[in-house]
Amino acid sequence: MLKFLVSKSDDGVRLFKFVKGQLKNASLGAIYTLFRKKDIKVNNHHEKKDYILKANDIVLIYGNDEKLATFLKKSKVEEAKPLPFHIIYEDENLLVINKPQGILSQGDRSGELSLIEYTKNYFAYKKEDAKVYPLHRLDRNTSGLIAIAKNYHTSQVLSNLMKDHRFVEKIYLALVVGVVSESGEISKNLKKDKRTNFVKVDEEGKTAKTLYEVEETFDEVSLLSLTLLSGRGHQLRVHLASIGHPICMDEKYGNFAFNKSFQQKYKLRHIFLHAKSLRFKNIKDEQLQYLNGKIFLAPLPKVEEDIINILRGEKYGTISN
């Protein structure tokens, strides 16, 4: 038999989702079988799979102990450790982190520690009853702000709002190829090829809109501020490439000849894209209304800030700090 105590962070979770989360190595068929055989109880009572759990409920799962043990996935968390990244904001519901370039937002087949595992270690270090629900993600080589919900309720409310700029404003900084003369909006549908994981502009794709504002221009590149009006995978990279201004050092959608010369000159080896700000607004949920008006900011990484200063020096003369 397996026994689980429902934590505050899982308050409001449906029983099926909770069991699935605990038995990570079990197939859906195996979990359905447990319910069909009534091998799952909550507080010593049989409950249906859509039962809403409450904090401090006791979930019991019956069956062969050896087989049940195979359903449990060993955590990558090895020990409680402080978070090695800059925490921008934290309260009982939300954690906002400035993710460095080179860190995975979520785990993959490589087994490399991702932001999720680092955060689990951090909560263990704090001895805090909190879960890790990333509300959005950044590519490995994109730096900047990531918001993580610490409980199920916050995750349910904010994960949907994160996709709509009316509730969460997300702004990025990007250095792009070419001189952009004026600010504007890109409105082009995007479609993903699931086989190649390549996104392209396609009228039959999903609606995607991006606002861009010119921050600075230099001889061959421009620094842009980008606001997502929709949240599609690789949206900023594909949209900018589609107007002839791909992001510097974008190895997938970029100008490869330019990237080679840029890397040789400025020693940059990753895409120049940074999630610089998050702002919450128009949230109606009573428990999370306090987030309205909060703005979280993350400065450019030093390597990228140094490049901007070099570019300013090349354009205007030596920049004094």
TINU-968668 format. One record per residue (C-alpha): residue number from 1; residue in three letters; y, z, x. Coordinates in Angstrom, 2 decimals, always signed. Example, Ala and Ser with C-alpha at 12.3 -4.5 7.8 and 13.67 -1.06 7.14 Angstrom:
2
+-----+------+---------+---------+---------+
| pos | code |      yy |      zz |      xx |
+-----+------+---------+---------+---------+
|   1 |  ala |   -4.50 |   +7.80 |  +12.30 |
|   2 |  ser |   -1.06 |   +7.14 |  +13.67 |
+-----+------+---------+---------+---------+
//
This chain:
321
+-----+------+---------+---------+---------+
| pos | code |      yy |      zz |      xx |
+-----+------+---------+---------+---------+
|   1 |  met |   +0.00 |   +0.00 |   +0.00 |
|   2 |  leu |   +3.57 |   -0.73 |   +1.08 |
|   3 |  lys |   +6.46 |   +1.49 |   +0.04 |
|   4 |  phe |  +10.14 |   +0.54 |   +0.14 |
|   5 |  leu |  +13.25 |   +2.54 |   -0.72 |
|   6 |  val |  +16.02 |   +0.40 |   -2.24 |
|   7 |  ser |  +19.22 |   +0.98 |   -0.27 |
|   8 |  lys |  +22.78 |   +0.92 |   -1.56 |
|   9 |  ser |  +23.25 |   -2.49 |   +0.04 |
|  10 |  asp |  +20.44 |   -3.87 |   -2.18 |
|  11 |  asp |  +21.79 |   -2.38 |   -5.41 |
|  12 |  gly |  +21.72 |   -5.14 |   -8.06 |
|  13 |  val |  +19.10 |   -7.32 |   -6.38 |
|  14 |  arg |  +16.37 |   -8.79 |   -8.55 |
|  15 |  leu |  +12.90 |   -7.44 |   -7.86 |
|  16 |  phe |  +11.44 |  -10.83 |   -6.90 |
|  17 |  lys |  +14.21 |  -11.47 |   -4.37 |
|  18 |  phe |  +13.77 |   -8.00 |   -2.91 |
|  19 |  val |  +10.01 |   -8.41 |   -2.49 |
|  20 |  lys |  +10.49 |  -11.85 |   -0.98 |
|  21 |  gly |  +12.96 |  -10.37 |   +1.49 |
|  22 |  gln |  +10.52 |   -7.65 |   +2.53 |
|  23 |  leu |   +7.43 |   -9.88 |   +2.73 |
|  24 |  lys |   +8.99 |  -12.59 |   +4.86 |
|  25 |  asn |   +5.65 |  -14.00 |   +6.01 |
|  26 |  ala |   +4.19 |  -14.26 |   +2.51 |
|  27 |  ser |   +4.08 |  -17.57 |   +0.68 |
|  28 |  leu |   +5.72 |  -17.87 |   -2.73 |
|  29 |  gly |   +2.25 |  -18.29 |   -4.18 |
|  30 |  ala |   +1.11 |  -15.01 |   -2.67 |
|  31 |  ile |   +4.16 |  -13.18 |   -4.07 |
|  32 |  tyr |   +3.64 |  -14.67 |   -7.54 |
|  33 |  thr |   +0.01 |  -13.52 |   -7.33 |
|  34 |  leu |   +1.13 |   -9.95 |   -6.61 |
|  35 |  phe |   +3.26 |  -10.01 |   -9.75 |
|  36 |  arg |   +0.55 |  -11.64 |  -11.85 |
|  37 |  lys |   -1.97 |   -8.99 |  -10.81 |
|  38 |  lys |   +0.63 |   -6.28 |  -11.47 |
|  39 |  asp |   +0.34 |   -5.06 |   -7.89 |
|  40 |  ile |   +4.06 |   -4.29 |   -7.77 |
|  41 |  lys |   +5.64 |   -1.18 |   -9.28 |
|  42 |  val |   +9.15 |   +0.24 |   -9.40 |
|  43 |  asn |   +9.31 |   +4.03 |   -9.70 |
|  44 |  asn |   +5.61 |   +3.97 |  -10.68 |
|  45 |  his |   +6.20 |   +1.50 |  -13.53 |
|  46 |  his |   +5.21 |   -2.16 |  -13.70 |
|  47 |  glu |   +8.32 |   -4.34 |  -13.89 |
|  48 |  lys |   +8.85 |   -8.08 |  -14.26 |
|  49 |  lys |  +10.08 |  -10.14 |  -11.35 |
|  50 |  asp |  +13.63 |  -10.42 |  -12.75 |
|  51 |  tyr |  +14.05 |   -6.64 |  -13.00 |
|  52 |  ile |  +17.39 |   -5.51 |  -11.54 |
|  53 |  leu |  +16.92 |   -2.86 |   -8.86 |
|  54 |  lys |  +19.17 |   +0.13 |   -8.35 |
|  55 |  ala |  +19.88 |   +2.13 |   -5.21 |
|  56 |  asn |  +17.15 |   +4.72 |   -4.48 |
|  57 |  asp |  +14.51 |   +2.93 |   -6.55 |
|  58 |  ile |  +11.03 |   +3.07 |   -5.01 |
|  59 |  val |   +9.15 |   -0.25 |   -4.81 |
|  60 |  leu |   +5.38 |   +0.01 |   -4.31 |
|  61 |  ile |   +3.22 |   -2.99 |   -3.41 |
|  62 |  tyr |   -0.54 |   -2.55 |   -3.72 |
|  63 |  gly |   -3.35 |   -4.54 |   -2.14 |
|  64 |  asn |   -5.44 |   -4.85 |   +0.99 |
|  65 |  asp |   -3.53 |   -3.07 |   +3.76 |
|  66 |  glu |   -4.53 |   -5.53 |   +6.47 |
|  67 |  lys |   -3.46 |   -8.52 |   +4.38 |
|  68 |  leu |   -0.21 |   -6.87 |   +3.33 |
|  69 |  ala |   +0.55 |   -6.17 |   +6.97 |
|  70 |  thr |   +0.39 |   -9.90 |   +7.72 |
|  71 |  phe |   +3.17 |  -10.45 |   +5.16 |
|  72 |  leu |   +5.58 |   -8.30 |   +7.13 |
|  73 |  lys |   +7.70 |  -10.15 |   +9.68 |
|  74 |  lys |   +8.57 |   -8.33 |  +12.86 |
|  75 |  ser |  +12.31 |   -8.07 |  +13.35 |
|  76 |  lys |  +14.00 |   -9.53 |  +16.41 |
|  77 |  val |  +16.07 |   -6.38 |  +16.59 |
|  78 |  glu |  +14.85 |   -4.54 |  +19.68 |
|  79 |  glu |  +17.30 |   -1.64 |  +19.86 |
|  80 |  ala |  +20.54 |   -0.33 |  +18.43 |
|  81 |  lys |  +23.47 |   -1.82 |  +20.34 |
|  82 |  pro |  +27.23 |   -2.11 |  +19.90 |
|  83 |  leu |  +28.43 |   -5.51 |  +18.76 |
|  84 |  pro |  +29.37 |   -7.54 |  +21.87 |
|  85 |  phe |  +31.96 |   -9.59 |  +19.95 |
|  86 |  his |  +35.48 |   -8.83 |  +18.78 |
|  87 |  ile |  +35.55 |   -7.21 |  +15.34 |
|  88 |  ile |  +38.63 |   -8.42 |  +13.46 |
|  89 |  tyr |  +38.08 |   -6.28 |  +10.34 |
|  90 |  glu |  +35.49 |   -3.97 |   +8.83 |
|  91 |  asp |  +35.08 |   -1.81 |   +5.75 |
|  92 |  glu |  +32.16 |   -0.70 |   +3.57 |
|  93 |  asn |  +31.77 |   -4.19 |   +2.06 |
|  94 |  leu |  +32.91 |   -6.71 |   +4.65 |
|  95 |  leu |  +32.73 |   -7.41 |   +8.38 |
|  96 |  val |  +34.85 |  -10.16 |   +9.96 |
|  97 |  ile |  +33.93 |  -11.21 |  +13.50 |
|  98 |  asn |  +35.53 |  -13.54 |  +16.03 |
|  99 |  lys |  +32.42 |  -15.50 |  +17.03 |
| 100 |  pro |  +32.45 |  -16.86 |  +20.58 |
| 101 |  gln |  +31.51 |  -20.44 |  +21.33 |
| 102 |  gly |  +27.81 |  -20.81 |  +22.20 |
| 103 |  ile |  +26.46 |  -18.23 |  +19.72 |
| 104 |  leu |  +24.28 |  -19.31 |  +16.80 |
| 105 |  ser |  +25.52 |  -18.23 |  +13.37 |
| 106 |  gln |  +21.95 |  -18.10 |  +12.09 |
| 107 |  gly |  +18.60 |  -18.12 |  +13.84 |
| 108 |  asp |  +16.60 |  -21.26 |  +14.54 |
| 109 |  arg |  +13.18 |  -22.11 |  +15.98 |
| 110 |  ser |  +14.31 |  -21.32 |  +19.52 |
| 111 |  gly |  +14.01 |  -17.60 |  +18.87 |
| 112 |  glu |  +17.41 |  -17.06 |  +20.45 |
| 113 |  leu |  +19.40 |  -14.10 |  +19.12 |
| 114 |  ser |  +21.92 |  -15.21 |  +16.54 |
| 115 |  leu |  +24.95 |  -13.50 |  +15.05 |
| 116 |  ile |  +22.64 |  -12.09 |  +12.36 |
| 117 |  glu |  +20.45 |  -10.24 |  +14.88 |
| 118 |  tyr |  +23.46 |   -9.02 |  +16.85 |
| 119 |  thr |  +24.94 |   -7.65 |  +13.63 |
| 120 |  lys |  +21.69 |   -5.95 |  +12.61 |
| 121 |  asn |  +21.65 |   -4.25 |  +16.01 |
| 122 |  tyr |  +25.23 |   -3.16 |  +15.43 |
| 123 |  phe |  +24.47 |   -1.61 |  +12.03 |
| 124 |  ala |  +21.47 |   +0.17 |  +13.55 |
| 125 |  tyr |  +23.74 |   +1.47 |  +16.33 |
| 126 |  lys |  +26.14 |   +2.82 |  +13.69 |
| 127 |  lys |  +23.22 |   +4.17 |  +11.63 |
| 128 |  glu |  +24.81 |   +2.43 |   +8.66 |
| 129 |  asp |  +22.97 |   +1.46 |   +5.51 |
| 130 |  ala |  +24.15 |   -2.16 |   +5.45 |
| 131 |  lys |  +22.60 |   -5.61 |   +5.23 |
| 132 |  val |  +23.71 |   -8.85 |   +6.85 |
| 133 |  tyr |  +24.79 |  -11.60 |   +4.45 |
| 134 |  pro |  +26.78 |  -14.31 |   +6.28 |
| 135 |  leu |  +29.23 |  -15.80 |   +3.78 |
| 136 |  his |  +29.60 |  -19.07 |   +5.69 |
| 137 |  arg |  +28.64 |  -20.44 |   +9.08 |
| 138 |  leu |  +30.07 |  -22.10 |  +12.16 |
| 139 |  asp |  +28.29 |  -24.53 |  +14.45 |
| 140 |  arg |  +27.04 |  -23.01 |  +17.70 |
| 141 |  asn |  +29.88 |  -24.53 |  +19.74 |
| 142 |  thr |  +32.64 |  -23.70 |  +17.25 |
| 143 |  ser |  +34.41 |  -20.40 |  +17.82 |
| 144 |  gly |  +36.34 |  -18.23 |  +15.41 |
| 145 |  leu |  +36.14 |  -16.17 |  +12.26 |
| 146 |  ile |  +32.94 |  -15.50 |  +10.37 |
| 147 |  ala |  +32.85 |  -13.17 |   +7.36 |
| 148 |  ile |  +29.70 |  -11.14 |   +6.71 |
| 149 |  ala |  +29.00 |   -9.26 |   +3.48 |
| 150 |  lys |  +27.39 |   -5.86 |   +4.02 |
| 151 |  asn |  +25.79 |   -5.51 |   +0.59 |
| 152 |  tyr |  +24.28 |   -7.67 |   -2.13 |
| 153 |  his |  +27.16 |   -7.36 |   -4.60 |
| 154 |  thr |  +29.76 |   -8.50 |   -2.08 |
| 155 |  ser |  +27.50 |  -11.35 |   -1.06 |
| 156 |  gln |  +27.06 |  -12.55 |   -4.65 |
| 157 |  val |  +30.78 |  -12.47 |   -5.39 |
| 158 |  leu |  +32.23 |  -13.86 |   -2.18 |
| 159 |  ser |  +29.61 |  -16.44 |   -1.21 |
| 160 |  asn |  +30.61 |  -18.62 |   -4.16 |
| 161 |  leu |  +34.34 |  -18.03 |   -3.67 |
| 162 |  met |  +34.12 |  -19.02 |   +0.01 |
| 163 |  lys |  +33.51 |  -22.61 |   -1.10 |
| 164 |  asp |  +36.79 |  -22.82 |   -3.04 |
| 165 |  his |  +40.18 |  -22.81 |   -1.27 |
| 166 |  arg |  +41.77 |  -21.30 |   -4.39 |
| 167 |  phe |  +40.07 |  -18.01 |   -3.47 |
| 168 |  val |  +39.50 |  -18.18 |   +0.29 |
| 169 |  glu |  +41.80 |  -20.18 |   +2.54 |
| 170 |  lys |  +40.14 |  -21.26 |   +5.79 |
| 171 |  ile |  +42.27 |  -22.75 |   +8.57 |
| 172 |  tyr |  +41.04 |  -24.22 |  +11.85 |
| 173 |  leu |  +42.68 |  -25.43 |  +15.05 |
| 174 |  ala |  +41.43 |  -28.62 |  +16.66 |
| 175 |  leu |  +42.52 |  -30.70 |  +19.61 |
| 176 |  val |  +41.98 |  -34.33 |  +18.66 |
| 177 |  val |  +42.04 |  -37.65 |  +20.49 |
| 178 |  gly |  +45.28 |  -39.62 |  +20.20 |
| 179 |  val |  +48.82 |  -38.87 |  +19.12 |
| 180 |  val |  +49.00 |  -37.94 |  +15.42 |
| 181 |  ser |  +52.49 |  -38.82 |  +14.25 |
| 182 |  glu |  +52.59 |  -36.96 |  +10.93 |
| 183 |  ser |  +50.72 |  -34.46 |   +8.78 |
| 184 |  gly |  +48.59 |  -35.59 |   +5.86 |
| 185 |  glu |  +45.45 |  -35.25 |   +3.73 |
| 186 |  ile |  +42.03 |  -36.82 |   +4.15 |
| 187 |  ser |  +40.11 |  -37.36 |   +0.92 |
| 188 |  lys |  +36.80 |  -39.09 |   +1.64 |
| 189 |  asn |  +33.40 |  -38.41 |   +0.13 |
| 190 |  leu |  +30.70 |  -37.32 |   +2.56 |
| 191 |  lys |  +26.96 |  -37.87 |   +2.51 |
| 192 |  lys |  +24.36 |  -36.29 |   +4.78 |
| 193 |  asp |  +21.31 |  -38.12 |   +6.06 |
| 194 |  lys |  +18.67 |  -35.37 |   +5.90 |
| 195 |  arg |  +16.43 |  -37.23 |   +8.31 |
| 196 |  thr |  +18.99 |  -37.50 |  +11.12 |
| 197 |  asn |  +21.29 |  -34.61 |  +10.08 |
| 198 |  phe |  +24.17 |  -37.08 |  +10.49 |
| 199 |  val |  +27.07 |  -36.96 |   +8.00 |
| 200 |  lys |  +29.01 |  -40.10 |   +7.13 |
| 201 |  val |  +31.79 |  -41.22 |   +4.84 |
| 202 |  asp |  +30.19 |  -42.64 |   +1.70 |
| 203 |  glu |  +31.65 |  -43.23 |   -1.77 |
| 204 |  glu |  +28.39 |  -41.98 |   -3.27 |
| 205 |  gly |  +28.63 |  -38.71 |   -1.35 |
| 206 |  lys |  +30.18 |  -35.39 |   -2.33 |
| 207 |  thr |  +33.93 |  -34.97 |   -2.70 |
| 208 |  ala |  +35.60 |  -33.65 |   +0.44 |
| 209 |  lys |  +39.26 |  -32.99 |   +1.18 |
| 210 |  thr |  +41.01 |  -31.81 |   +4.33 |
| 211 |  leu |  +44.69 |  -31.07 |   +4.96 |
| 212 |  tyr |  +45.96 |  -31.51 |   +8.50 |
| 213 |  glu |  +49.26 |  -30.44 |  +10.01 |
| 214 |  val |  +50.52 |  -31.47 |  +13.42 |
| 215 |  glu |  +51.14 |  -28.40 |  +15.59 |
| 216 |  glu |  +51.86 |  -30.15 |  +18.90 |
| 217 |  thr |  +51.41 |  -33.59 |  +20.42 |
| 218 |  phe |  +50.81 |  -34.47 |  +24.05 |
| 219 |  asp |  +50.32 |  -37.72 |  +25.96 |
| 220 |  glu |  +46.80 |  -38.48 |  +24.75 |
| 221 |  val |  +45.85 |  -35.67 |  +22.36 |
| 222 |  ser |  +47.24 |  -33.66 |  +19.44 |
| 223 |  leu |  +46.77 |  -30.07 |  +18.33 |
| 224 |  leu |  +46.17 |  -29.93 |  +14.58 |
| 225 |  ser |  +45.96 |  -27.14 |  +12.02 |
| 226 |  leu |  +43.24 |  -27.98 |   +9.48 |
| 227 |  thr |  +42.80 |  -26.52 |   +6.00 |
| 228 |  leu |  +39.50 |  -27.01 |   +4.19 |
| 229 |  leu |  +40.01 |  -27.88 |   +0.53 |
| 230 |  ser |  +36.23 |  -28.25 |   +0.19 |
| 231 |  gly |  +33.33 |  -26.97 |   +2.22 |
| 232 |  arg |  +30.99 |  -29.74 |   +3.36 |
| 233 |  gly |  +28.83 |  -29.70 |   +6.45 |
| 234 |  his |  +30.59 |  -31.26 |   +9.48 |
| 235 |  gln |  +33.53 |  -32.08 |   +7.19 |
| 236 |  leu |  +36.31 |  -31.61 |   +9.74 |
| 237 |  arg |  +34.49 |  -33.52 |  +12.45 |
| 238 |  val |  +33.64 |  -36.50 |  +10.26 |
| 239 |  his |  +37.00 |  -36.65 |   +8.48 |
| 240 |  leu |  +38.97 |  -36.65 |  +11.73 |
| 241 |  ala |  +36.71 |  -39.24 |  +13.31 |
| 242 |  ser |  +37.13 |  -41.41 |  +10.21 |
| 243 |  ile |  +40.91 |  -41.67 |  +10.76 |
| 244 |  gly |  +40.54 |  -42.51 |  +14.43 |
| 245 |  his |  +41.26 |  -39.01 |  +15.78 |
| 246 |  pro |  +37.92 |  -37.38 |  +16.59 |
| 247 |  ile |  +37.89 |  -33.84 |  +17.94 |
| 248 |  cys |  +37.91 |  -33.60 |  +21.71 |
| 249 |  met |  +34.44 |  -33.04 |  +23.16 |
| 250 |  asp |  +32.65 |  -33.68 |  +19.86 |
| 251 |  glu |  +29.32 |  -34.96 |  +21.15 |
| 252 |  lys |  +28.12 |  -36.20 |  +17.77 |
| 253 |  tyr |  +31.07 |  -37.94 |  +16.11 |
| 254 |  gly |  +33.51 |  -38.16 |  +19.00 |
| 255 |  asn |  +34.89 |  -40.72 |  +21.44 |
| 256 |  phe |  +32.29 |  -40.48 |  +24.18 |
| 257 |  ala |  +34.23 |  -42.31 |  +26.88 |
| 258 |  phe |  +37.28 |  -40.11 |  +26.25 |
| 259 |  asn |  +35.12 |  -36.98 |  +26.24 |
| 260 |  lys |  +33.75 |  -37.82 |  +29.68 |
| 261 |  ser |  +37.20 |  -38.18 |  +31.25 |
| 262 |  phe |  +38.53 |  -35.11 |  +29.37 |
| 263 |  gln |  +35.65 |  -32.99 |  +30.62 |
| 264 |  gln |  +36.17 |  -34.12 |  +34.20 |
| 265 |  lys |  +39.88 |  -33.31 |  +34.05 |
| 266 |  tyr |  +39.91 |  -30.04 |  +32.07 |
| 267 |  lys |  +36.34 |  -28.75 |  +32.62 |
| 268 |  leu |  +35.76 |  -28.24 |  +28.89 |
| 269 |  arg |  +32.11 |  -28.57 |  +27.89 |
| 270 |  his |  +32.22 |  -27.83 |  +24.17 |
| 271 |  ile |  +34.03 |  -29.09 |  +21.09 |
| 272 |  phe |  +37.66 |  -27.98 |  +20.80 |
| 273 |  leu |  +37.42 |  -26.49 |  +17.29 |
| 274 |  his |  +38.32 |  -22.93 |  +16.36 |
| 275 |  ala |  +38.32 |  -21.10 |  +13.00 |
| 276 |  lys |  +41.64 |  -19.30 |  +13.33 |
| 277 |  ser |  +42.32 |  -17.68 |   +9.94 |
| 278 |  leu |  +40.84 |  -16.48 |   +6.65 |
| 279 |  arg |  +42.90 |  -15.40 |   +3.64 |
| 280 |  phe |  +41.50 |  -13.97 |   +0.40 |
| 281 |  lys |  +43.34 |  -14.51 |   -2.88 |
| 282 |  asn |  +42.82 |  -14.48 |   -6.67 |
| 283 |  ile |  +39.66 |  -12.34 |   -6.50 |
| 284 |  lys |  +39.02 |  -10.82 |   -9.93 |
| 285 |  asp |  +36.02 |   -8.60 |   -9.13 |
| 286 |  glu |  +37.10 |   -4.95 |   -9.52 |
| 287 |  gln |  +35.26 |   -3.75 |   -6.42 |
| 288 |  leu |  +36.72 |   -6.47 |   -4.20 |
| 289 |  gln |  +40.24 |   -7.00 |   -5.56 |
| 290 |  tyr |  +41.62 |   -5.00 |   -2.65 |
| 291 |  leu |  +40.89 |   -8.01 |   -0.41 |
| 292 |  asn |  +43.56 |  -10.10 |   -2.15 |
| 293 |  gly |  +46.34 |  -10.96 |   +0.25 |
| 294 |  lys |  +44.45 |   -9.91 |   +3.37 |
| 295 |  ile |  +44.77 |  -12.40 |   +6.24 |
| 296 |  phe |  +42.45 |  -12.29 |   +9.23 |
| 297 |  leu |  +43.46 |  -14.07 |  +12.45 |
| 298 |  ala |  +41.56 |  -14.93 |  +15.63 |
| 299 |  pro |  +43.35 |  -16.22 |  +18.74 |
| 300 |  leu |  +42.11 |  -19.28 |  +20.61 |
| 301 |  pro |  +39.51 |  -18.54 |  +23.29 |
| 302 |  lys |  +41.08 |  -18.26 |  +26.74 |
| 303 |  val |  +39.54 |  -21.49 |  +28.03 |
| 304 |  glu |  +41.13 |  -23.46 |  +25.18 |
| 305 |  glu |  +44.44 |  -21.64 |  +25.40 |
| 306 |  asp |  +44.53 |  -22.45 |  +29.13 |
| 307 |  ile |  +44.03 |  -26.15 |  +28.36 |
| 308 |  ile |  +46.93 |  -26.11 |  +25.88 |
| 309 |  asn |  +49.17 |  -24.51 |  +28.50 |
| 310 |  ile |  +48.14 |  -27.14 |  +31.04 |
| 311 |  leu |  +48.94 |  -29.90 |  +28.54 |
| 312 |  arg |  +52.33 |  -28.33 |  +27.84 |
| 313 |  gly |  +52.99 |  -28.19 |  +31.55 |
| 314 |  glu |  +52.08 |  -31.85 |  +31.94 |
| 315 |  lys |  +54.43 |  -32.80 |  +29.12 |
| 316 |  tyr |  +57.37 |  -30.48 |  +29.63 |
| 317 |  gly |  +57.01 |  -29.30 |  +33.22 |
| 318 |  thr |  +55.55 |  -26.05 |  +34.52 |
| 319 |  ile |  +55.00 |  -23.43 |  +31.82 |
| 320 |  ser |  +55.85 |  -19.89 |  +32.87 |
| 321 |  asn |  +53.94 |  -17.04 |  +31.27 |
+-----+------+---------+---------+---------+
//
